[in-house]
Amino acid sequence: MTTPPGIDILQLHNDADRDGITRLVAGAILHADGRVLVLRRSAEDDFMAGIEELPSGAVEPGENLLTALERELAEEIAWSGAFTLDPGFVTHFDYIYGSGRKTRQYIFAVPHQGQPIALSREHTAYRWLHPTDLTESDLTPETAQAIRAWAAS
Ligand SMILES: Nc1nc2c([nH]c(=O)n2[C@H]2C[C@H](O)[C@@H](COP(=O)(O)OP(=O)(O)OP(=O)(O)O)O2)c(=O)[nH]1
């Protein structure tokens, strides 16, 4: 994947370092016809069990935000092949992960172009959610806010 115009990946990494972030997560607002793909975490997950979330996951050693996103989309929804990011859109939210690591999830927008979605065991269901229906979801307030920011962009 190539970096789209208006998104400086190195700058995002630098901003996170500057802000004392020690764990980075890449997430995707995968959208089709104005709706956003949300996944339900397994009820057996020992962490945030059963909530809805965006396809996302932590950046591992040797990866950057984009290569991590590519891997996570492959792992979580079985997306293979190239995909593009919408130019210019990136948002983020911060939280403390389990043992106290300062985490930042950076969220990019990815147009869905008909690729089939197949879930891993991490998630039990998916659906396409319109931003006007955010209050009827089990998304966290932070994720809902990110989707609102995307809808307003
Ligand atoms: N811990 C935590 N998670 C939050 C908060 N707010 C919020 O939206 N989340 C969401 C972001 C993610 O969708 C999910 C946590 O995912 P994560 O990537 O940090 O953790 P994980 O258990 O999936 O970690 P991993 O398997 O990728 O290593 O919860 C919060 O305040 N604390």
PDBQT file of the ligand as one rigid body, heavy atoms in Angstrom, charges set to zero:
ROOT
HETATM    1  N1  LIG A 201      -8.474  -0.826  26.856  1.00  0.00    +0.000 N 
HETATM    2  C1  LIG A 201      -9.279   0.037  26.287  1.00  0.00    +0.000 A 
HETATM    3  N2  LIG A 201      -9.734  -0.223  25.029  1.00  0.00    +0.000 NA
HETATM    4  C2  LIG A 201     -10.513   0.711  24.496  1.00  0.00    +0.000 A 
HETATM    5  C3  LIG A 201     -10.845   1.887  25.173  1.00  0.00    +0.000 A 
HETATM    6  N3  LIG A 201     -11.631   2.629  24.392  1.00  0.00    +0.000 N 
HETATM    7  C4  LIG A 201     -11.780   1.948  23.240  1.00  0.00    +0.000 A 
HETATM    8  O1  LIG A 201     -12.418   2.294  22.258  1.00  0.00    +0.000 OA
HETATM    9  N4  LIG A 201     -11.117   0.774  23.302  1.00  0.00    +0.000 N 
HETATM   10  C5  LIG A 201     -11.187  -0.199  22.249  1.00  0.00    +0.000 C 
HETATM   11  C6  LIG A 201     -10.135  -0.083  21.201  1.00  0.00    +0.000 C 
HETATM   12  C7  LIG A 201     -10.112  -1.490  20.642  1.00  0.00    +0.000 C 
HETATM   13  O2  LIG A 201     -11.212  -1.687  19.777  1.00  0.00    +0.000 OA
HETATM   14  C8  LIG A 201     -10.311  -2.325  21.884  1.00  0.00    +0.000 C 
HETATM   15  C9  LIG A 201      -9.005  -2.694  22.519  1.00  0.00    +0.000 C 
HETATM   16  O3  LIG A 201      -8.212  -3.224  21.541  1.00  0.00    +0.000 OA
HETATM   17  P1  LIG A 201      -6.655  -3.370  21.639  1.00  0.00    +0.000 P 
HETATM   18  O4  LIG A 201      -6.158  -3.564  20.267  1.00  0.00    +0.000 OA
HETATM   19  O5  LIG A 201      -6.037  -2.276  22.449  1.00  0.00    +0.000 OA
HETATM   20  O6  LIG A 201      -6.542  -4.687  22.472  1.00  0.00    +0.000 OA
HETATM   21  P2  LIG A 201      -6.574  -6.191  21.970  1.00  0.00    +0.000 P 
HETATM   22  O7  LIG A 201      -7.005  -7.015  23.126  1.00  0.00    +0.000 OA
HETATM   23  O8  LIG A 201      -7.413  -6.282  20.736  1.00  0.00    +0.000 OA
HETATM   24  O9  LIG A 201      -5.053  -6.384  21.687  1.00  0.00    +0.000 OA
HETATM   25  P3  LIG A 201      -4.320  -7.299  20.644  1.00  0.00    +0.000 P 
HETATM   26  O10 LIG A 201      -5.075  -8.607  20.623  1.00  0.00    +0.000 OA
HETATM   27  O11 LIG A 201      -4.394  -6.542  19.338  1.00  0.00    +0.000 OA
HETATM   28  O12 LIG A 201      -2.934  -7.379  21.179  1.00  0.00    +0.000 OA
HETATM   29  O13 LIG A 201     -11.068  -1.509  22.764  1.00  0.00    +0.000 OA
HETATM   30  C10 LIG A 201     -10.357   2.114  26.473  1.00  0.00    +0.000 A 
HETATM   31  O14 LIG A 201     -10.618   3.123  27.121  1.00  0.00    +0.000 OA
HETATM   32  N5  LIG A 201      -9.548   1.149  26.993  1.00  0.00    +0.000 N 
ENDROOT
TORSDOF 0
